[in-house]
């Protein structure tokens, strides 16, 4: 992920720097991916399950920027580190979603559920 593993979890699972390896990946455009899904399944409700290890902020920002959040009926989004829960929840509220949030690790990660 783009978010680092929190120190508490590194200690808990005894993760050392030599246990980790950087990997380069190609990032897909969230709006383009959603458009392809909509084209393949016209009229079907879209449910978003997003656990992107820190990339969730950019994905939600992109879907908000293009107006594609309106195509999503419900979502469960795991957030990691800063900017945190409110950055996700505020975007979803602005798009007309009802929100329920739960912090799993303070200042580290949590879940935002959204529905219309």
C-alpha positions in Angstrom: 0.0 0.0 0.0 0.9 3.6 -0.1 0.4 3.9 3.7 3.2 2.6 5.9 2.5 -0.1 8.4 1.8 1.5 11.8 4.6 1.0 14.3 2.3 -0.8 16.8 1.5 -3.4 14.1 5.1 -3.7 13.1 5.9 -4.5 16.7 3.0 -6.8 17.2 3.8 -8.9 14.1 7.6 -8.4 14.5 7.9 -6.9 11.0 11.5 -5.7 10.2 12.6 -3.5 7.3 14.3 -6.5 5.7 10.9 -8.3 5.7 9.5 -5.6 3.4 10.1 -5.1 -0.3 9.1 -2.2 -2.5 7.0 -3.1 -5.5 6.0 -0.9 -8.5 2.4 -1.2 -9.7 0.3 0.4 -12.4 -2.6 2.4 -10.9 -5.9 2.3 -12.8 -8.1 5.4 -13.1 -11.0 4.8 -10.7 -13.5 6.7 -12.9 -12.5 4.7 -16.0 -12.9 1.4 -14.1 -16.3 2.4 -12.8 -17.5 3.4 -16.3 -16.5 0.0 -17.6 -18.4 -1.7 -14.8 -21.5 0.4 -15.5 -21.3 -0.3 -19.2 -21.1 -4.1 -18.5 -23.9 -4.0 -16.0 -26.3 -1.2 -16.9 -29.0 -0.6 -14.2 -27.3 -2.8 -11.6 -26.6 -1.2 -8.2 -22.9 -0.6 -7.7 -21.5 -1.5 -4.2 -18.0 -0.2 -3.5 -15.7 -2.2 -1.2 -12.5 -0.2 -0.9 -9.4 -1.3 1.0 -6.5 0.4 -0.8 -3.9 0.8 1.9 -3.7 4.6 1.8 -4.8 5.1 -1.8 -8.4 5.4 -0.8 -8.2 9.2 -0.5 -7.1 9.6 -4.1 -9.7 7.1 -5.3 -12.6 8.9 -3.5 -11.3 12.3 -4.6 -11.2 11.1 -8.3 -14.8 9.7 -8.1 -16.0 12.9 -6.5 -14.2 15.1 -9.0 -15.8 13.2 -12.0 -19.3 12.9 -10.4 -19.0 9.1 -10.4 -19.9 8.8 -6.7 -23.5 9.3 -7.8 -23.3 5.9 -9.6 -22.5 4.1 -6.3 -25.4 2.8 -4.2 -23.4 1.9 -1.1 -19.8 1.6 0.1 -17.5 0.2 2.7 -14.2 2.0 2.8 -11.2 1.3 5.0 -9.1 4.4 5.7 -5.5 4.5 6.7 -3.5 7.2 8.5 -3.9 10.9 7.6 -6.0 12.6 6.5 -8.3 10.2 8.2 -12.0 9.3 8.5 -13.5 12.8 8.0 -11.7 13.2 4.6 -13.6 10.2 3.3 -16.9 10.8 5.2 -17.2 14.5 4.1 -16.8 13.6 0.4 -19.4 10.9 0.7 -21.8 13.2 2.6 -21.4 15.8 0.0 -22.5 13.2 -2.6 -25.7 12.4 -0.6 -24.6 9.4 1.4 -25.6 8.6 5.0 -22.5 7.6 7.0 -21.6 5.3 9.8 -17.9 5.2 10.9 -15.8 3.0 13.2 -12.2 3.6 14.3 -10.3 0.4 14.3 -6.9 1.8 15.4 -6.9 5.4 16.7 -5.2 7.8 14.2 -4.3 4.8 12.1 -7.3 3.1 10.4 -11.0 2.7 10.5 -14.1 1.9 8.4 -16.6 4.2 6.8 -19.9 2.6 5.7 -22.0 4.7 3.3 -25.5 4.2 1.8 -28.3 6.2 0.1 
